[in-house]
Amino acid sequence: MTATQTHCPYCALQCGMTLTPEIPLRPGMPGVRLEPAEFPVNRGGLCAKGFTAADLLDHADRLLTPLVRKEPGNRESPLREASWEEAYEQIVAAITRSQREFGRDSVGAFGGGGLTNEKAYALGKFVRVALRSSAIDYNGRFCMSSAATAANRALGIDRGLPFPLADVAEARTVLLVGANPADAMPPSMQYLDTGRSNGAKHIVIDPRRTNTANGAHLHLQPLPGTDLALANGMLHIAIRSGWVDQRFIDERTEGFAAVKAATNSYWPERVERITGVPEARLRETVRLLATEGPAMILTARGAEQHSNGTDTAQAWLNLALALGLVGKPYSGYGTITGQGNGQGGREHGQKADQLPGYRKLDDPAARAHVAAVWGIDPDELPQPGKSAFEMIDSLGTDGGVRALWVLASNIVVSAPDSNRVRERLSKTDFLVVSDIFRSETAEFADVVLPTAQWAEEEGTMTNLEGRVIRRKMALPPPPDVKTDLTVMTELAGLLGRGEFFTDEPRAVFEELRRASAGGIADYAGITYERIEAEQGVFWPCPSEDHPGTPRLFADSFPTASGRARFIRVDHRDAAELPDLSFPYVLTTGRNMQQYQSGNQTRRVKALNVALPEPRAEIHPDLARRHGIADGDLVELRSRRGVATLRARLSDGIRPDTVFAPFHWPGANALTNPALDPHSKMPAFKVCAVAIARAGHTGKD
């Protein structure tokens, strides 16, 4: 029996694992034994999700054939099995009809951060070349967009971690802002654990005392939505205490004077009033970062999923630059990518404003380069389209998308203000969903297409370090299941644009290399063979004799001046504040046992036994005020919707804050779709809610 070394289908660690065929447990379905592999990222470790990933390959709920409505056009009628020919006929007819009546941009696609680089690249090309539409974006807009925008502005490049994950173990001080890797990516904790065992000090900023915070030297608990003030306050202290690295600022940065002036108003007492974090803890955090190096500042979604998320990430970048942390060994600023291909998925064209290689769609030189690789006239390329939520919110309207194809995303659960999302999906003229299982989003579809899973396809992924890795086929997909690349190629052929597409992953990657050449995310020197031989290659890698770039910024920054940029940012209140009707703050996040919208992990028996339902984390003082006991059902209500969850009492959360996981339907019925003006990130992490024991009014 031949073993295949590949990678976990879940988070951006992309842990190595080995799949070995064995006798199947379910007749007609594959049998596979999964074991962890000694890959540089996980070093033989896996989390509970990774260990159970193969359970989905032969799951009874697996989609094995296309589905269409029994009565075409009537979504109240049941979905029935259909042939690919029938499904394609309906899809092509809907595309043709919509574009004839409403224009090319009336048809679009919504992708996902779990797609391979090849599929993300092909999807961006499919929309712009086969559909000739501007309407494409993806769920990474809900994940990394604020940090990416801030990094591009300050550093000239967006690579989540500009150094290998292993460098974290060598840092003497690590500040984690809105990050909970102990639950979100447990195998990464070995690096933090190693650092602590060698005397490193870790500081966690989070309104909850998470499993990550439990092991920290310091835990700061700000009011959600005030991290920017916290960062500016720390920079104020660093400047006043003489802890900034003036030589680094003078030699390698620009714009510091404006930022320095802005921080004058963030004196510690004021910042304590805004955030609730004691002044002494602010000072100790800055002292550790400035004097006990090498030091790192790592942000994640807790800092970034706000209506001012870009500015918040920018504030932490300003602090890292002022302290001279960036570009030095075992030091710097990074952001922790969440989705499996959250990094690669945003580099190669499934984002509304991007072309492959992280090129900008509105840049004439970028358009000319990519058009030449694709064999089309640059004028055929559309201009940038709407961002993810803007596209969703315009579904079915004049000027909006009327026919939508959703791939590898479950927006009914994962997008904010989910009641509004359901309404907009119901207004589309035609909806296609490609997935492994029937998701909540698929229930709104006219056509559902089954797709191959991670172990049934070839391709590449780019993990949180910028390491490009191989996803290998360990077994074929079920007989009537196609890969997304095949579906795109066949649909392009039916639309008269088939000569521009292939479903052979290696051929797609070779084209991606050419399209990305010379761009910010340059993959030109990366080959399947090199990935195999080197256990992944770090981009940028402009030629095959280039070693790749594990660490960025040692000598310069890829900006026009070669210097990093300080950018002035100021605290502003969250888009929605508590009031008498909605007196508490809701923040959302991850649990260890589930992943993203839960469409996969909620079907794994072992994970459901460990965590069968969502729980709202509530401080005992808040619970007593509303007569709530641990385990009670509680009703959370916002200006947009209602969710009922079981209460979990914890003195590790702020008494004015409620936490809810987003892996089940419910939490995002409450969240606020207010968008960051720069990144178009919704405000997932702060909204105002009322709470009551289920069946009670909540009034005393």
Disulfide bonds with the S-S distance in Angstrom:
none
